[in-house]
């Protein structure tokens, strides 16, 4: 189970980096829909992993 927790944390670290990079690509004024969709997808994936991580740590 510890391996699974570590795997989730690693994936979350990668997603955090991707989210930061995607936010940096957003223009200040006219938001580009494809970039916004990419950001939302990354944030959704991060939230799913966070939920799984919370479930695993509560089970411990």
mmCIF file of the N, C-alpha and C atoms, coordinates in Angstrom:
data_MODEL
# 
_entry.id   MODEL 
# 
loop_
_atom_site.group_PDB 
_atom_site.id 
_atom_site.type_symbol 
_atom_site.label_atom_id 
_atom_site.label_alt_id 
_atom_site.label_comp_id 
_atom_site.label_asym_id 
_atom_site.label_entity_id 
_atom_site.label_seq_id 
_atom_site.pdbx_PDB_ins_code 
_atom_site.Cartn_x 
_atom_site.Cartn_y 
_atom_site.Cartn_z 
_atom_site.occupancy 
_atom_site.B_iso_or_equiv 
_atom_site.pdbx_formal_charge 
_atom_site.auth_seq_id 
_atom_site.auth_comp_id 
_atom_site.auth_asym_id 
_atom_site.auth_atom_id 
_atom_site.pdbx_PDB_model_num 
ATOM 1   N N  . UNK A 1 1  ? 0.827   -1.189 0.000   1.00 0.00 ? 1  UNK A N  1 
ATOM 2   C CA . UNK A 1 1  ? 0.000   0.000  0.000   1.00 0.00 ? 1  UNK A CA 1 
ATOM 3   C C  . UNK A 1 1  ? 0.869   1.249  0.000   1.00 0.00 ? 1  UNK A C  1 
ATOM 4   N N  . UNK A 1 2  ? 1.992   1.206  0.683   1.00 0.00 ? 2  UNK A N  1 
ATOM 5   C CA . UNK A 1 2  ? 2.904   2.355  0.730   1.00 0.00 ? 2  UNK A CA 1 
ATOM 6   C C  . UNK A 1 2  ? 3.414   2.706  -0.667  1.00 0.00 ? 2  UNK A C  1 
ATOM 7   N N  . UNK A 1 3  ? 3.667   1.663  -1.488  1.00 0.00 ? 3  UNK A N  1 
ATOM 8   C CA . UNK A 1 3  ? 4.103   1.901  -2.867  1.00 0.00 ? 3  UNK A CA 1 
ATOM 9   C C  . UNK A 1 3  ? 3.040   2.658  -3.652  1.00 0.00 ? 3  UNK A C  1 
ATOM 10  N N  . UNK A 1 4  ? 1.790   2.277  -3.446  1.00 0.00 ? 4  UNK A N  1 
ATOM 11  C CA . UNK A 1 4  ? 0.693   2.928  -4.151  1.00 0.00 ? 4  UNK A CA 1 
ATOM 12  C C  . UNK A 1 4  ? 0.585   4.396  -3.730  1.00 0.00 ? 4  UNK A C  1 
ATOM 13  N N  . UNK A 1 5  ? 0.757   4.661  -2.458  1.00 0.00 ? 5  UNK A N  1 
ATOM 14  C CA . UNK A 1 5  ? 0.722   6.037  -1.957  1.00 0.00 ? 5  UNK A CA 1 
ATOM 15  C C  . UNK A 1 5  ? 1.850   6.848  -2.585  1.00 0.00 ? 5  UNK A C  1 
ATOM 16  N N  . UNK A 1 6  ? 3.029   6.276  -2.654  1.00 0.00 ? 6  UNK A N  1 
ATOM 17  C CA . UNK A 1 6  ? 4.170   6.971  -3.254  1.00 0.00 ? 6  UNK A CA 1 
ATOM 18  C C  . UNK A 1 6  ? 3.942   7.229  -4.740  1.00 0.00 ? 6  UNK A C  1 
ATOM 19  N N  . UNK A 1 7  ? 3.341   6.262  -5.440  1.00 0.00 ? 7  UNK A N  1 
ATOM 20  C CA . UNK A 1 7  ? 3.036   6.436  -6.861  1.00 0.00 ? 7  UNK A CA 1 
ATOM 21  C C  . UNK A 1 7  ? 2.061   7.596  -7.072  1.00 0.00 ? 7  UNK A C  1 
ATOM 22  N N  . UNK A 1 8  ? 1.046   7.656  -6.239  1.00 0.00 ? 8  UNK A N  1 
ATOM 23  C CA . UNK A 1 8  ? 0.063   8.739  -6.337  1.00 0.00 ? 8  UNK A CA 1 
ATOM 24  C C  . UNK A 1 8  ? 0.730   10.077 -6.065  1.00 0.00 ? 8  UNK A C  1 
ATOM 25  N N  . UNK A 1 9  ? 1.585   10.140 -5.052  1.00 0.00 ? 9  UNK A N  1 
ATOM 26  C CA . UNK A 1 9  ? 2.279   11.395 -4.733  1.00 0.00 ? 9  UNK A CA 1 
ATOM 27  C C  . UNK A 1 9  ? 3.174   11.845 -5.887  1.00 0.00 ? 9  UNK A C  1 
ATOM 28  N N  . UNK A 1 10 ? 3.841   10.902 -6.535  1.00 0.00 ? 10 UNK A N  1 
ATOM 29  C CA . UNK A 1 10 ? 4.699   11.240 -7.677  1.00 0.00 ? 10 UNK A CA 1 
ATOM 30  C C  . UNK A 1 10 ? 3.859   11.793 -8.833  1.00 0.00 ? 10 UNK A C  1 
ATOM 31  N N  . UNK A 1 11 ? 2.726   11.135 -9.102  1.00 0.00 ? 11 UNK A N  1 
ATOM 32  C CA . UNK A 1 11 ? 1.844   11.615 -10.171 1.00 0.00 ? 11 UNK A CA 1 
ATOM 33  C C  . UNK A 1 11 ? 1.308   13.007 -9.837  1.00 0.00 ? 11 UNK A C  1 
ATOM 34  N N  . UNK A 1 12 ? 1.001   13.236 -8.569  1.00 0.00 ? 12 UNK A N  1 
ATOM 35  C CA . UNK A 1 12 ? 0.508   14.546 -8.158  1.00 0.00 ? 12 UNK A CA 1 
ATOM 36  C C  . UNK A 1 12 ? 1.579   15.616 -8.326  1.00 0.00 ? 12 UNK A C  1 
ATOM 37  N N  . UNK A 1 13 ? 2.827   15.276 -8.039  1.00 0.00 ? 13 UNK A N  1 
ATOM 38  C CA . UNK A 1 13 ? 3.931   16.225 -8.243  1.00 0.00 ? 13 UNK A CA 1 
ATOM 39  C C  . UNK A 1 13 ? 4.051   16.617 -9.716  1.00 0.00 ? 13 UNK A C  1 
ATOM 40  N N  . UNK A 1 14 ? 3.939   15.617 -10.589 1.00 0.00 ? 14 UNK A N  1 
ATOM 41  C CA . UNK A 1 14 ? 4.008   15.883 -12.027 1.00 0.00 ? 14 UNK A CA 1 
ATOM 42  C C  . UNK A 1 14 ? 2.837   16.779 -12.444 1.00 0.00 ? 14 UNK A C  1 
ATOM 43  N N  . UNK A 1 15 ? 1.650   16.460 -11.948 1.00 0.00 ? 15 UNK A N  1 
ATOM 44  C CA . UNK A 1 15 ? 0.474   17.260 -12.292 1.00 0.00 ? 15 UNK A CA 1 
ATOM 45  C C  . UNK A 1 15 ? 0.600   18.692 -11.776 1.00 0.00 ? 15 UNK A C  1 
ATOM 46  N N  . UNK A 1 16 ? 1.151   18.871 -10.576 1.00 0.00 ? 16 UNK A N  1 
ATOM 47  C CA . UNK A 1 16 ? 1.349   20.225 -10.046 1.00 0.00 ? 16 UNK A CA 1 
ATOM 48  C C  . UNK A 1 16 ? 2.239   21.039 -10.980 1.00 0.00 ? 16 UNK A C  1 
ATOM 49  N N  . UNK A 1 17 ? 3.290   20.425 -11.478 1.00 0.00 ? 17 UNK A N  1 
ATOM 50  C CA . UNK A 1 17 ? 4.190   21.106 -12.414 1.00 0.00 ? 17 UNK A CA 1 
ATOM 51  C C  . UNK A 1 17 ? 3.450   21.453 -13.704 1.00 0.00 ? 17 UNK A C  1 
ATOM 52  N N  . UNK A 1 18 ? 2.703   20.500 -14.240 1.00 0.00 ? 18 UNK A N  1 
ATOM 53  C CA . UNK A 1 18 ? 1.952   20.747 -15.466 1.00 0.00 ? 18 UNK A CA 1 
ATOM 54  C C  . UNK A 1 18 ? 0.904   21.847 -15.281 1.00 0.00 ? 18 UNK A C  1 
ATOM 55  N N  . UNK A 1 19 ? 0.261   21.855 -14.129 1.00 0.00 ? 19 UNK A N  1 
ATOM 56  C CA . UNK A 1 19 ? -0.740  22.887 -13.837 1.00 0.00 ? 19 UNK A CA 1 
ATOM 57  C C  . UNK A 1 19 ? -0.082  24.262 -13.784 1.00 0.00 ? 19 UNK A C  1 
ATOM 58  N N  . UNK A 1 20 ? 1.068   24.355 -13.109 1.00 0.00 ? 20 UNK A N  1 
ATOM 59  C CA . UNK A 1 20 ? 1.789   25.641 -13.040 1.00 0.00 ? 20 UNK A CA 1 
ATOM 60  C C  . UNK A 1 20 ? 2.190   26.106 -14.435 1.00 0.00 ? 20 UNK A C  1 
ATOM 61  N N  . UNK A 1 21 ? 2.718   25.194 -15.242 1.00 0.00 ? 21 UNK A N  1 
ATOM 62  C CA . UNK A 1 21 ? 3.148   25.541 -16.601 1.00 0.00 ? 21 UNK A CA 1 
ATOM 63  C C  . UNK A 1 21 ? 1.962   25.966 -17.467 1.00 0.00 ? 21 UNK A C  1 
ATOM 64  N N  . UNK A 1 22 ? 0.847   25.283 -17.318 1.00 0.00 ? 22 UNK A N  1 
ATOM 65  C CA . UNK A 1 22 ? -0.342  25.623 -18.113 1.00 0.00 ? 22 UNK A CA 1 
ATOM 66  C C  . UNK A 1 22 ? -0.899  26.968 -17.685 1.00 0.00 ? 22 UNK A C  1 
ATOM 67  N N  . UNK A 1 23 ? -0.931  27.243 -16.385 1.00 0.00 ? 23 UNK A N  1 
ATOM 68  C CA . UNK A 1 23 ? -1.393  28.551 -15.911 1.00 0.00 ? 23 UNK A CA 1 
ATOM 69  C C  . UNK A 1 23 ? -0.498  29.667 -16.440 1.00 0.00 ? 23 UNK A C  1 
ATOM 70  N N  . UNK A 1 24 ? 0.787   29.416 -16.528 1.00 0.00 ? 24 UNK A N  1 
ATOM 71  C CA . UNK A 1 24 ? 1.725   30.418 -17.037 1.00 0.00 ? 24 UNK A CA 1 
ATOM 72  C C  . UNK A 1 24 ? 1.471   30.706 -18.520 1.00 0.00 ? 24 UNK A C  1 
ATOM 73  N N  . UNK A 1 25 ? 0.910   29.741 -19.244 1.00 0.00 ? 25 UNK A N  1 
ATOM 74  C CA . UNK A 1 25 ? 0.620   29.922 -20.672 1.00 0.00 ? 25 UNK A CA 1 
ATOM 75  C C  . UNK A 1 25 ? -0.681  30.669 -20.918 1.00 0.00 ? 25 UNK A C  1 
ATOM 76  N N  . UNK A 1 26 ? -1.495  30.822 -19.879 1.00 0.00 ? 26 UNK A N  1 
ATOM 77  C CA . UNK A 1 26 ? -2.760  31.540 -20.054 1.00 0.00 ? 26 UNK A CA 1 
ATOM 78  C C  . UNK A 1 26 ? -2.487  33.025 -20.256 1.00 0.00 ? 26 UNK A C  1 
ATOM 79  N N  . UNK A 1 27 ? -3.033  33.611 -21.291 1.00 0.00 ? 27 UNK A N  1 
ATOM 80  C CA . UNK A 1 27 ? -2.859  35.052 -21.476 1.00 0.00 ? 27 UNK A CA 1 
ATOM 81  C C  . UNK A 1 27 ? -3.614  35.825 -20.391 1.00 0.00 ? 27 UNK A C  1 
ATOM 82  N N  . UNK A 1 28 ? -3.149  37.014 -20.103 1.00 0.00 ? 28 UNK A N  1 
ATOM 83  C CA . UNK A 1 28 ? -3.747  37.810 -19.028 1.00 0.00 ? 28 UNK A CA 1 
ATOM 84  C C  . UNK A 1 28 ? -5.184  38.219 -19.332 1.00 0.00 ? 28 UNK A C  1 
ATOM 85  N N  . UNK A 1 29 ? -5.498  38.418 -20.611 1.00 0.00 ? 29 UNK A N  1 
ATOM 86  C CA . UNK A 1 29 ? -6.828  38.939 -20.923 1.00 0.00 ? 29 UNK A CA 1 
ATOM 87  C C  . UNK A 1 29 ? -7.702  37.940 -21.677 1.00 0.00 ? 29 UNK A C  1 
ATOM 88  N N  . UNK A 1 30 ? -7.446  37.689 -22.911 1.00 0.00 ? 30 UNK A N  1 
ATOM 89  C CA . UNK A 1 30 ? -8.326  36.806 -23.680 1.00 0.00 ? 30 UNK A CA 1 
ATOM 90  C C  . UNK A 1 30 ? -7.871  35.357 -23.511 1.00 0.00 ? 30 UNK A C  1 
ATOM 91  N N  . UNK A 1 31 ? -8.584  34.656 -22.659 1.00 0.00 ? 31 UNK A N  1 
ATOM 92  C CA . UNK A 1 31 ? -8.259  33.266 -22.363 1.00 0.00 ? 31 UNK A CA 1 
ATOM 93  C C  . UNK A 1 31 ? -8.531  32.387 -23.574 1.00 0.00 ? 31 UNK A C  1 
ATOM 94  N N  . UNK A 1 32 ? -7.582  31.533 -23.874 1.00 0.00 ? 32 UNK A N  1 
ATOM 95  C CA . UNK A 1 32 ? -7.714  30.599 -24.994 1.00 0.00 ? 32 UNK A CA 1 
ATOM 96  C C  . UNK A 1 32 ? -8.434  29.341 -24.511 1.00 0.00 ? 32 UNK A C  1 
ATOM 97  N N  . UNK A 1 33 ? -9.575  29.003 -25.142 1.00 0.00 ? 33 UNK A N  1 
ATOM 98  C CA . UNK A 1 33 ? -10.341 27.825 -24.703 1.00 0.00 ? 33 UNK A CA 1 
ATOM 99  C C  . UNK A 1 33 ? -9.535  26.522 -24.633 1.00 0.00 ? 33 UNK A C  1 
ATOM 100 N N  . UNK A 1 34 ? -8.683  26.200 -25.613 1.00 0.00 ? 34 UNK A N  1 
ATOM 101 C CA . UNK A 1 34 ? -7.949  24.929 -25.507 1.00 0.00 ? 34 UNK A CA 1 
ATOM 102 C C  . UNK A 1 34 ? -7.017  24.880 -24.286 1.00 0.00 ? 34 UNK A C  1 
ATOM 103 N N  . UNK A 1 35 ? -6.405  25.994 -23.970 1.00 0.00 ? 35 UNK A N  1 
ATOM 104 C CA . UNK A 1 35 ? -5.514  26.029 -22.801 1.00 0.00 ? 35 UNK A CA 1 
ATOM 105 C C  . UNK A 1 35 ? -6.338  25.908 -21.523 1.00 0.00 ? 35 UNK A C  1 
ATOM 106 N N  . UNK A 1 36 ? -7.479  26.575 -21.500 1.00 0.00 ? 36 UNK A N  1 
ATOM 107 C CA . UNK A 1 36 ? -8.348  26.502 -20.323 1.00 0.00 ? 36 UNK A CA 1 
ATOM 108 C C  . UNK A 1 36 ? -8.863  25.083 -20.122 1.00 0.00 ? 36 UNK A C  1 
ATOM 109 N N  . UNK A 1 37 ? -9.225  24.406 -21.209 1.00 0.00 ? 37 UNK A N  1 
ATOM 110 C CA . UNK A 1 37 ? -9.695  23.022 -21.106 1.00 0.00 ? 37 UNK A CA 1 
ATOM 111 C C  . UNK A 1 37 ? -8.583  22.108 -20.602 1.00 0.00 ? 37 UNK A C  1 
ATOM 112 N N  . UNK A 1 38 ? -7.374  22.331 -21.085 1.00 0.00 ? 38 UNK A N  1 
ATOM 113 C CA . UNK A 1 38 ? -6.238  21.540 -20.623 1.00 0.00 ? 38 UNK A CA 1 
ATOM 114 C C  . UNK A 1 38 ? -6.030  21.733 -19.123 1.00 0.00 ? 38 UNK A C  1 
ATOM 115 N N  . UNK A 1 39 ? -6.114  22.980 -18.680 1.00 0.00 ? 39 UNK A N  1 
ATOM 116 C CA . UNK A 1 39 ? -5.944  23.278 -17.259 1.00 0.00 ? 39 UNK A CA 1 
ATOM 117 C C  . UNK A 1 39 ? -7.027  22.588 -16.428 1.00 0.00 ? 39 UNK A C  1 
ATOM 118 N N  . UNK A 1 40 ? -8.254  22.676 -16.873 1.00 0.00 ? 40 UNK A N  1 
ATOM 119 C CA . UNK A 1 40 ? -9.354  22.044 -16.130 1.00 0.00 ? 40 UNK A CA 1 
ATOM 120 C C  . UNK A 1 40 ? -9.184  20.527 -16.064 1.00 0.00 ? 40 UNK A C  1 
ATOM 121 N N  . UNK A 1 41 ? -8.753  19.923 -17.167 1.00 0.00 ? 41 UNK A N  1 
ATOM 122 C CA . UNK A 1 41 ? -8.513  18.469 -17.177 1.00 0.00 ? 41 UNK A CA 1 
ATOM 123 C C  . UNK A 1 41 ? -7.415  18.082 -16.183 1.00 0.00 ? 41 UNK A C  1 
ATOM 124 N N  . UNK A 1 42 ? -6.342  18.854 -16.171 1.00 0.00 ? 42 UNK A N  1 
ATOM 125 C CA . UNK A 1 42 ? -5.233  18.572 -15.242 1.00 0.00 ? 42 UNK A CA 1 
ATOM 126 C C  . UNK A 1 42 ? -5.694  18.719 -13.790 1.00 0.00 ? 42 UNK A C  1 
ATOM 127 N N  . UNK A 1 43 ? -6.459  19.773 -13.518 1.00 0.00 ? 43 UNK A N  1 
ATOM 128 C CA . UNK A 1 43 ? -6.957  19.988 -12.156 1.00 0.00 ? 43 UNK A CA 1 
ATOM 129 C C  . UNK A 1 43 ? -7.920  18.887 -11.734 1.00 0.00 ? 43 UNK A C  1 
ATOM 130 N N  . UNK A 1 44 ? -8.754  18.426 -12.670 1.00 0.00 ? 44 UNK A N  1 
ATOM 131 C CA . UNK A 1 44 ? -9.671  17.319 -12.362 1.00 0.00 ? 44 UNK A CA 1 
ATOM 132 C C  . UNK A 1 44 ? -8.893  16.050 -12.020 1.00 0.00 ? 44 UNK A C  1 
ATOM 133 N N  . UNK A 1 45 ? -7.869  15.765 -12.821 1.00 0.00 ? 45 UNK A N  1 
ATOM 134 C CA . UNK A 1 45 ? -7.053  14.576 -12.573 1.00 0.00 ? 45 UNK A CA 1 
ATOM 135 C C  . UNK A 1 45 ? -6.354  14.674 -11.214 1.00 0.00 ? 45 UNK A C  1 
ATOM 136 N N  . UNK A 1 46 ? -5.865  15.862 -10.889 1.00 0.00 ? 46 UNK A N  1 
ATOM 137 C CA . UNK A 1 46 ? -5.210  16.087 -9.602  1.00 0.00 ? 46 UNK A CA 1 
ATOM 138 C C  . UNK A 1 46 ? -6.201  15.842 -8.460  1.00 0.00 ? 46 UNK A C  1 
ATOM 139 N N  . UNK A 1 47 ? -7.416  16.353 -8.599  1.00 0.00 ? 47 UNK A N  1 
ATOM 140 C CA . UNK A 1 47 ? -8.434  16.176 -7.560  1.00 0.00 ? 47 UNK A CA 1 
ATOM 141 C C  . UNK A 1 47 ? -8.780  14.692 -7.361  1.00 0.00 ? 47 UNK A C  1 
ATOM 142 N N  . UNK A 1 48 ? -8.846  13.939 -8.443  1.00 0.00 ? 48 UNK A N  1 
ATOM 143 C CA . UNK A 1 48 ? -9.128  12.507 -8.349  1.00 0.00 ? 48 UNK A CA 1 
ATOM 144 C C  . UNK A 1 48 ? -8.024  11.799 -7.571  1.00 0.00 ? 48 UNK A C  1 
ATOM 145 N N  . UNK A 1 49 ? -6.769  12.130 -7.910  1.00 0.00 ? 49 UNK A N  1 
ATOM 146 C CA . UNK A 1 49 ? -5.644  11.516 -7.201  1.00 0.00 ? 49 UNK A CA 1 
ATOM 147 C C  . UNK A 1 49 ? -5.625  11.916 -5.731  1.00 0.00 ? 49 UNK A C  1 
ATOM 148 N N  . UNK A 1 50 ? -5.962  13.152 -5.444  1.00 0.00 ? 50 UNK A N  1 
ATOM 149 C CA . UNK A 1 50 ? -6.014  13.613 -4.055  1.00 0.00 ? 50 UNK A CA 1 
ATOM 150 C C  . UNK A 1 50 ? -7.063  12.820 -3.272  1.00 0.00 ? 50 UNK A C  1 
ATOM 151 N N  . UNK A 1 51 ? -8.200  12.567 -3.895  1.00 0.00 ? 51 UNK A N  1 
ATOM 152 C CA . UNK A 1 51 ? -9.232  11.762 -3.249  1.00 0.00 ? 51 UNK A CA 1 
ATOM 153 C C  . UNK A 1 51 ? -8.754  10.346 -2.976  1.00 0.00 ? 51 UNK A C  1 
ATOM 154 N N  . UNK A 1 52 ? -8.066  9.743  -3.943  1.00 0.00 ? 52 UNK A N  1 
ATOM 155 C CA . UNK A 1 52 ? -7.540  8.392  -3.753  1.00 0.00 ? 52 UNK A CA 1 
ATOM 156 C C  . UNK A 1 52 ? -6.500  8.373  -2.639  1.00 0.00 ? 52 UNK A C  1 
ATOM 157 N N  . UNK A 1 53 ? -5.650  9.393  -2.626  1.00 0.00 ? 53 UNK A N  1 
ATOM 158 C CA . UNK A 1 53 ? -4.620  9.470  -1.585  1.00 0.00 ? 53 UNK A CA 1 
ATOM 159 C C  . UNK A 1 53 ? -5.275  9.603  -0.209  1.00 0.00 ? 53 UNK A C  1 
ATOM 160 N N  . UNK A 1 54 ? -6.302  10.417 -0.102  1.00 0.00 ? 54 UNK A N  1 
ATOM 161 C CA . UNK A 1 54 ? -7.005  10.572 1.169   1.00 0.00 ? 54 UNK A CA 1 
ATOM 162 C C  . UNK A 1 54 ? -7.639  9.264  1.620   1.00 0.00 ? 54 UNK A C  1 
ATOM 163 N N  . UNK A 1 55 ? -8.213  8.523  0.679   1.00 0.00 ? 55 UNK A N  1 
ATOM 164 C CA . UNK A 1 55 ? -8.822  7.231  1.018   1.00 0.00 ? 55 UNK A CA 1 
ATOM 165 C C  . UNK A 1 55 ? -7.774  6.266  1.546   1.00 0.00 ? 55 UNK A C  1 
ATOM 166 N N  . UNK A 1 56 ? -6.616  6.224  0.887   1.00 0.00 ? 56 UNK A N  1 
ATOM 167 C CA . UNK A 1 56 ? -5.560  5.293  1.299   1.00 0.00 ? 56 UNK A CA 1 
ATOM 168 C C  . UNK A 1 56 ? -4.977  5.668  2.660   1.00 0.00 ? 56 UNK A C  1 
ATOM 169 N N  . UNK A 1 57 ? -4.820  6.942  2.912   1.00 0.00 ? 57 UNK A N  1 
ATOM 170 C CA . UNK A 1 57 ? -4.210  7.339  4.190   1.00 0.00 ? 57 UNK A CA 1 
ATOM 171 C C  . UNK A 1 57 ? -5.198  7.180  5.349   1.00 0.00 ? 57 UNK A C  1 
ATOM 172 N N  . UNK A 1 58 ? -6.483  7.274  5.074   1.00 0.00 ? 58 UNK A N  1 
ATOM 173 C CA . UNK A 1 58 ? -7.495  7.066  6.118   1.00 0.00 ? 58 UNK A CA 1 
ATOM 174 C C  . UNK A 1 58 ? -7.573  5.597  6.475   1.00 0.00 ? 58 UNK A C  1 
ATOM 175 N N  . UNK A 1 59 ? -7.388  4.709  5.480   1.00 0.00 ? 59 UNK A N  1 
ATOM 176 C CA . UNK A 1 59 ? -7.453  3.264  5.710   1.00 0.00 ? 59 UNK A CA 1 
ATOM 177 C C  . UNK A 1 59 ? -6.310  2.775  6.576   1.00 0.00 ? 59 UNK A C  1 
ATOM 178 N N  . UNK A 1 60 ? -5.190  3.486  6.587   1.00 0.00 ? 60 UNK A N  1 
ATOM 179 C CA . UNK A 1 60 ? -4.000  3.029  7.319   1.00 0.00 ? 60 UNK A CA 1 
ATOM 180 C C  . UNK A 1 60 ? -4.281  2.795  8.738   1.00 0.00 ? 60 UNK A C  1 
# 
